[in-house]
Amino acid sequence: MRQTTNLIDINIDALYNILKQNQVSGKEEDKKADEKKRDMSKVKCSNCKKEGHFTKDCKKAKVKDYNYYKTKMLLAKKDSDEKVLLAEDQAWMESSSDSD
């Protein structure tokens, strides 16, 4: 449980003692780091489907999946649709200037 006191009312020595109590030694930090390590033999890469590493650490070229190609095709379709609209707008402007 944390102590809630006004820091202005506490002298420097008391603050130093509180700091020392709350600091973690280097050995305790190492123990915590060891506990957080994962068993990499259970980890499976979603890129190459091999065990022992994460996808972000995979050395093989990234496999482009369905979503990649779907997005690429939708963007290409959007670009081509915009070009058609621009051509139609331009044709309308040319026809209106001919009638003047």
OpenMM code with the backbone's topology and positions (N, CA, C; nanometers):
from openmm import Vec3, app, unit

residues = "MET ARG GLN THR THR ASN LEU ILE ASP ILE ASN ILE ASP ALA LEU TYR ASN ILE LEU LYS GLN ASN GLN VAL SER GLY LYS GLU GLU ASP LYS LYS ALA ASP GLU LYS LYS ARG ASP MET SER LYS VAL LYS CYS SER ASN CYS LYS LYS GLU GLY HIS PHE THR LYS ASP CYS LYS LYS ALA LYS VAL LYS ASP TYR ASN TYR TYR LYS THR LYS MET LEU LEU ALA LYS LYS ASP SER ASP GLU LYS VAL LEU LEU ALA GLU ASP GLN ALA TRP MET GLU SER SER SER ASP SER ASP".split()
positions = [
    Vec3(0.0840, -0.1174, 0.0000),
    Vec3(0.0000, 0.0000, 0.0000),
    Vec3(0.0886, 0.1238, 0.0000),
    Vec3(0.0536, 0.2201, -0.0785),
    Vec3(0.1333, 0.3407, -0.0912),
    Vec3(0.0978, 0.4431, 0.0149),
    Vec3(0.2010, 0.5129, 0.0596),
    Vec3(0.1776, 0.6182, 0.1569),
    Vec3(0.1439, 0.7458, 0.0813),
    Vec3(0.0413, 0.8125, 0.1225),
    Vec3(0.0059, 0.9390, 0.0598),
    Vec3(0.0298, 1.0502, 0.1602),
    Vec3(0.1423, 1.1195, 0.1415),
    Vec3(0.1750, 1.2328, 0.2277),
    Vec3(0.2200, 1.3473, 0.1400),
    Vec3(0.2146, 1.4633, 0.1932),
    Vec3(0.2567, 1.5816, 0.1215),
    Vec3(0.4094, 1.5847, 0.1170),
    Vec3(0.4678, 1.5909, -0.0010),
    Vec3(0.6135, 1.5870, -0.0147),
    Vec3(0.6816, 1.7109, 0.0422),
    Vec3(0.6112, 1.8188, 0.0496),
    Vec3(0.6696, 1.9416, 0.1037),
    Vec3(0.6930, 1.9277, 0.2542),
    Vec3(0.6087, 1.8525, 0.3217),
    Vec3(0.6188, 1.8368, 0.4671),
    Vec3(0.7254, 1.7357, 0.5086),
    Vec3(0.7788, 1.6558, 0.4164),
    Vec3(0.8772, 1.5527, 0.4499),
    Vec3(1.0173, 1.6082, 0.4263),
    Vec3(1.1091, 1.5773, 0.5168),
    Vec3(1.2462, 1.6250, 0.4984),
    Vec3(1.3209, 1.5353, 0.3990),
    Vec3(1.4376, 1.5782, 0.3593),
    Vec3(1.5170, 1.5099, 0.2569),
    Vec3(1.5540, 1.3681, 0.2991),
    Vec3(1.5927, 1.3478, 0.4238),
    Vec3(1.6323, 1.2144, 0.4705),
    Vec3(1.5159, 1.1153, 0.4604),
    Vec3(1.3972, 1.1597, 0.4963),
    Vec3(1.2807, 1.0718, 0.4880),
    Vec3(1.2492, 1.0375, 0.3423),
    Vec3(1.2619, 1.1360, 0.2530),
    Vec3(1.2404, 1.1104, 0.1101),
    Vec3(1.3410, 1.0096, 0.0562),
    Vec3(1.4668, 1.0233, 0.0991),
    Vec3(1.5719, 0.9314, 0.0551),
    Vec3(1.5420, 0.7895, 0.1027),
    Vec3(1.4980, 0.7752, 0.2261),
    Vec3(1.4638, 0.6429, 0.2798),
    Vec3(1.3468, 0.5799, 0.2044),
    Vec3(1.2469, 0.6594, 0.1708),
    Vec3(1.1326, 0.6086, 0.0937),
    Vec3(1.1788, 0.5626, -0.0445),
    Vec3(1.2676, 0.6404, -0.1054),
    Vec3(1.3216, 0.6046, -0.2367),
    Vec3(1.3974, 0.4731, -0.2307),
    Vec3(1.4804, 0.4555, -0.1301),
    Vec3(1.5590, 0.3324, -0.1147),
    Vec3(1.4685, 0.2109, -0.0956),
    Vec3(1.3607, 0.2265, -0.0224),
    Vec3(1.2685, 0.1155, 0.0012),
    Vec3(1.1995, 0.0716, -0.1278),
    Vec3(1.1726, 0.1667, -0.2155),
    Vec3(1.0971, 0.1368, -0.3373),
    Vec3(1.1844, 0.0993, -0.4563),
    Vec3(1.3157, 0.1150, -0.4437),
    Vec3(1.4038, 0.0781, -0.5536),
    Vec3(1.4198, -0.0729, -0.5589),
    Vec3(1.4366, -0.1244, -0.6814),
    Vec3(1.4565, -0.2677, -0.7017),
    Vec3(1.6033, -0.2893, -0.7332),
    Vec3(1.6632, -0.3878, -0.6692),
    Vec3(1.8049, -0.4145, -0.6957),
    Vec3(1.8212, -0.4782, -0.8328),
    Vec3(1.9433, -0.4787, -0.8845),
    Vec3(1.9722, -0.5355, -1.0158),
    Vec3(1.9400, -0.6830, -1.0248),
    Vec3(1.9658, -0.7582, -0.9182),
    Vec3(1.9383, -0.9021, -0.9188),
    Vec3(1.7888, -0.9290, -0.9279),
    Vec3(1.7112, -0.8498, -0.8597),
    Vec3(1.5663, -0.8682, -0.8647),
    Vec3(1.5123, -0.8347, -1.0033),
    Vec3(1.5714, -0.7347, -1.0701),
    Vec3(1.5306, -0.7009, -1.2064),
    Vec3(1.5618, -0.8157, -1.3009),
    Vec3(1.6793, -0.8801, -1.2829),
    Vec3(1.7165, -0.9931, -1.3675),
    Vec3(1.6186, -1.1085, -1.3510),
    Vec3(1.5751, -1.1325, -1.2280),
    Vec3(1.4785, -1.2393, -1.2034),
    Vec3(1.3476, -1.2106, -1.2754),
    Vec3(1.3041, -1.0860, -1.2704),
    Vec3(1.1798, -1.0492, -1.3380),
    Vec3(1.1944, -1.0633, -1.4891),
    Vec3(1.3098, -1.0262, -1.5431),
    Vec3(1.3328, -1.0384, -1.6870),
    Vec3(1.3334, -1.1843, -1.7288),
    Vec3(1.3917, -1.2719, -1.6469),
    Vec3(1.3940, -1.4149, -1.6775),
    Vec3(1.2533, -1.4733, -1.6778),
    Vec3(1.1700, -1.4258, -1.5879),
    Vec3(1.0331, -1.4760, -1.5819),
    Vec3(0.9539, -1.4354, -1.7057),
    Vec3(0.9878, -1.3215, -1.7630),
    Vec3(0.9139, -1.2710, -1.8780),
    Vec3(0.9573, -1.3351, -2.0097),
    Vec3(1.0713, -1.4028, -2.0113),
    Vec3(1.1181, -1.4640, -2.1351),
    Vec3(1.0205, -1.5713, -2.1794),
    Vec3(1.0031, -1.5840, -2.3108),
    Vec3(0.9118, -1.6828, -2.3661),
    Vec3(0.9881, -1.8059, -2.4104),
    Vec3(0.9171, -1.9139, -2.4151),
    Vec3(0.9716, -2.0362, -2.4706),
    Vec3(0.9533, -2.0261, -2.6222),
    Vec3(1.0603, -1.9920, -2.6924),
    Vec3(1.0518, -1.9658, -2.8360),
    Vec3(1.0217, -2.0916, -2.9172),
    Vec3(1.0353, -2.2094, -2.8579),
    Vec3(1.0046, -2.3311, -2.9325),
    Vec3(0.8542, -2.3444, -2.9570),
    Vec3(0.7737, -2.2730, -2.8795),
    Vec3(0.6285, -2.2788, -2.8959),
    Vec3(0.5755, -2.1708, -2.9892),
    Vec3(0.6586, -2.0733, -3.0245),
    Vec3(0.6159, -1.9621, -3.1082),
    Vec3(0.6238, -2.0046, -3.2544),
    Vec3(0.5206, -1.9710, -3.3324),
    Vec3(0.5170, -2.0089, -3.4738),
    Vec3(0.5031, -1.8840, -3.5605),
    Vec3(0.5868, -1.8732, -3.6612),
    Vec3(0.5851, -1.7600, -3.7535),
    Vec3(0.4664, -1.7751, -3.8486),
    Vec3(0.3904, -1.6691, -3.8680),
    Vec3(0.2764, -1.6765, -3.9593),
    Vec3(0.3181, -1.6517, -4.1037),
    Vec3(0.4432, -1.6136, -4.1256),
    Vec3(0.4919, -1.5887, -4.2609),
    Vec3(0.5440, -1.7174, -4.3250),
    Vec3(0.6392, -1.7835, -4.2579),
    Vec3(0.7004, -1.9041, -4.3148),
    Vec3(0.6481, -2.0320, -4.2513),
    Vec3(0.5627, -2.0190, -4.1502),
    Vec3(0.4997, -2.1322, -4.0803),
    Vec3(0.5991, -2.2202, -4.0051),
    Vec3(0.7166, -2.1680, -3.9711),
    Vec3(0.8154, -2.2427, -3.8933),
    Vec3(0.8118, -2.1954, -3.7488),
    Vec3(0.8566, -2.2823, -3.6588),
    Vec3(0.8585, -2.2489, -3.5171),
    Vec3(0.9930, -2.1890, -3.4774),
    Vec3(0.9920, -2.1085, -3.3710),
    Vec3(1.1159, -2.0580, -3.3148),
    Vec3(1.1384, -1.9095, -3.3312),
    Vec3(1.0513, -1.8396, -3.4045),
    Vec3(1.0669, -1.6947, -3.4190),
    Vec3(0.9312, -1.6310, -3.4502),
    Vec3(0.9257, -1.4992, -3.4278),
    Vec3(0.8051, -1.4235, -3.4580),
    Vec3(0.8058, -1.3813, -3.6043),
    Vec3(0.6906, -1.3413, -3.6554),
    Vec3(0.6781, -1.2981, -3.7942),
    Vec3(0.7652, -1.1757, -3.8212),
    Vec3(0.7718, -1.0838, -3.7261),
    Vec3(0.8510, -0.9623, -3.7468),
    Vec3(1.0005, -0.9921, -3.7564),
    Vec3(1.0450, -1.1070, -3.7033),
    Vec3(1.1858, -1.1449, -3.7076),
    Vec3(1.2158, -1.2428, -3.8210),
    Vec3(1.1191, -1.2715, -3.9063),
    Vec3(1.1352, -1.3707, -4.0129),
    Vec3(1.2329, -1.3189, -4.1181),
    Vec3(1.3232, -1.4060, -4.1614),
    Vec3(1.4247, -1.3670, -4.2586),
    Vec3(1.3781, -1.3886, -4.4030),
    Vec3(1.2700, -1.4633, -4.4228),
    Vec3(1.2169, -1.4853, -4.5575),
    Vec3(1.1398, -1.3626, -4.6026),
    Vec3(1.1239, -1.3498, -4.7332),
    Vec3(1.0467, -1.2386, -4.7872),
    Vec3(0.9027, -1.2498, -4.7399),
    Vec3(0.8410, -1.1361, -4.7152),
    Vec3(0.7050, -1.1363, -4.6633),
    Vec3(0.6099, -1.1940, -4.7676),
    Vec3(0.5265, -1.2859, -4.7232),
    Vec3(0.4276, -1.3473, -4.8108),
    Vec3(0.3105, -1.2511, -4.8227),
    Vec3(0.2753, -1.2196, -4.9462),
    Vec3(0.1639, -1.1284, -4.9693),
    Vec3(0.0362, -1.2107, -4.9744),
    Vec3(-0.0564, -1.1782, -4.8871),
    Vec3(-0.1777, -1.2579, -4.8738),
    Vec3(-0.2948, -1.1963, -4.9499),
    Vec3(-0.4102, -1.2557, -4.9319),
    Vec3(-0.5322, -1.2149, -5.0005),
    Vec3(-0.5651, -1.0679, -4.9750),
    Vec3(-0.5544, -1.0240, -4.8500),
    Vec3(-0.5883, -0.8850, -4.8161),
    Vec3(-0.4979, -0.7856, -4.8875),
    Vec3(-0.3704, -0.8201, -4.9050),
    Vec3(-0.2775, -0.7314, -4.9746),
    Vec3(-0.3241, -0.7100, -5.1187),
    Vec3(-0.3538, -0.8203, -5.1882),
    Vec3(-0.3946, -0.8099, -5.3282),
    Vec3(-0.5325, -0.7462, -5.3427),
    Vec3(-0.6215, -0.7721, -5.2486),
    Vec3(-0.7539, -0.7107, -5.2522),
    Vec3(-0.7417, -0.5588, -5.2411),
    Vec3(-0.6604, -0.5128, -5.1466),
    Vec3(-0.6397, -0.3685, -5.1287),
    Vec3(-0.5761, -0.3074, -5.2528),
    Vec3(-0.4791, -0.3772, -5.3088),
    Vec3(-0.4105, -0.3273, -5.4279),
    Vec3(-0.5073, -0.3138, -5.5455),
    Vec3(-0.5935, -0.4127, -5.5644),
    Vec3(-0.6900, -0.4086, -5.6742),
    Vec3(-0.7939, -0.2987, -5.6524),
    Vec3(-0.8397, -0.2810, -5.5294),
    Vec3(-0.9370, -0.1754, -5.5015),
    Vec3(-0.8777, -0.0375, -5.5267),
    Vec3(-0.7513, -0.0185, -5.4903),
    Vec3(-0.6860, 0.1105, -5.5157),
    Vec3(-0.6684, 0.1341, -5.6647),
    Vec3(-0.6324, 0.0289, -5.7389),
    Vec3(-0.6167, 0.0421, -5.8837),
    Vec3(-0.7509, 0.0750, -5.9482),
    Vec3(-0.8573, 0.0109, -5.9016),
    Vec3(-0.9911, 0.0374, -5.9551),
    Vec3(-1.0324, 0.1809, -5.9242),
    Vec3(-1.0028, 0.2269, -5.8039),
    Vec3(-1.0375, 0.3635, -5.7654),
    Vec3(-0.9639, 0.4635, -5.8544),
    Vec3(-0.8355, 0.4395, -5.8793),
    Vec3(-0.7576, 0.5286, -5.9650),
    Vec3(-0.8138, 0.5310, -6.1065),
    Vec3(-0.8492, 0.4154, -6.1605),
    Vec3(-0.9019, 0.4114, -6.2975),
    Vec3(-1.0385, 0.4793, -6.3043),
    Vec3(-1.1219, 0.4652, -6.2001),
    Vec3(-1.2520, 0.5324, -6.1972),
    Vec3(-1.2345, 0.6835, -6.1940),
    Vec3(-1.1383, 0.7317, -6.1196),
    Vec3(-1.1137, 0.8760, -6.1126),
    Vec3(-1.0667, 0.9295, -6.2465),
    Vec3(-0.9863, 0.8532, -6.3180),
    Vec3(-0.9389, 0.8965, -6.4494),
    Vec3(-1.0552, 0.9070, -6.5472),
    Vec3(-1.1485, 0.8139, -6.5409),
    Vec3(-1.2656, 0.8168, -6.6283),
    Vec3(-1.3492, 0.9399, -6.5980),
    Vec3(-1.3706, 0.9688, -6.4720),
    Vec3(-1.4479, 1.0866, -6.4356),
    Vec3(-1.3804, 1.2138, -6.4844),
    Vec3(-1.2508, 1.2202, -6.4724),
    Vec3(-1.1794, 1.3381, -6.5197),
    Vec3(-1.1942, 1.3530, -6.6699),
    Vec3(-1.1870, 1.2432, -6.7427),
    Vec3(-1.2027, 1.2489, -6.8876),
    Vec3(-1.3436, 1.2951, -6.9237),
    Vec3(-1.4455, 1.2480, -6.8508),
    Vec3(-1.5826, 1.2910, -6.8771),
    Vec3(-1.5995, 1.4390, -6.8457),
    Vec3(-1.5419, 1.4865, -6.7362),
    Vec3(-1.5505, 1.6280, -6.7008),
    Vec3(-1.4859, 1.7139, -6.8083),
    Vec3(-1.3731, 1.6703, -6.8570),
    Vec3(-1.3008, 1.7445, -6.9592),
    Vec3(-1.3826, 1.7490, -7.0884),
    Vec3(-1.4446, 1.6369, -7.1258),
    Vec3(-1.5261, 1.6317, -7.2474),
    Vec3(-1.6452, 1.7258, -7.2345),
    Vec3(-1.7069, 1.7324, -7.1186),
    Vec3(-1.8198, 1.8222, -7.0963),
    Vec3(-1.7759, 1.9674, -7.1114),
    Vec3(-1.6588, 1.9994, -7.0582),
    Vec3(-1.6103, 2.1368, -7.0675),
    Vec3(-1.5810, 2.1736, -7.2122),
    Vec3(-1.5265, 2.0791, -7.2896),
    Vec3(-1.4964, 2.1059, -7.4299),
    Vec3(-1.6246, 2.1267, -7.5093),
    Vec3(-1.7265, 2.0472, -7.4810),
    Vec3(-1.8520, 2.0599, -7.5556),
    Vec3(-1.9231, 2.1904, -7.5203),
    Vec3(-1.9115, 2.2363, -7.3969),
    Vec3(-1.9771, 2.3613, -7.3588),
    Vec3(-1.9050, 2.4811, -7.4191),
    Vec3(-1.7751, 2.4721, -7.4384),
    Vec3(-1.7029, 2.5839, -7.4988),
    Vec3(-1.7272, 2.5896, -7.6490),
    Vec3(-1.7603, 2.4768, -7.7123),
    Vec3(-1.7900, 2.4752, -7.8555),
    Vec3(-1.9223, 2.5445, -7.8846),
    Vec3(-2.0174, 2.5373, -7.7933),
    Vec3(-2.1496, 2.5951, -7.8165),
    Vec3(-2.1495, 2.7462, -7.7997),
    Vec3(-2.0480, 2.8028, -7.7392),
    Vec3(-2.0434, 2.9485, -7.7185),
    Vec3(-2.0180, 3.0219, -7.8426),
] * unit.nanometer
topology = app.Topology()
chain = topology.addChain("A")
for resn in residues:
    res = topology.addResidue(resn, chain)
    for name in ("N", "CA", "C"):
        topology.addAtom(name, app.Element.getBySymbol(name[0]), res)
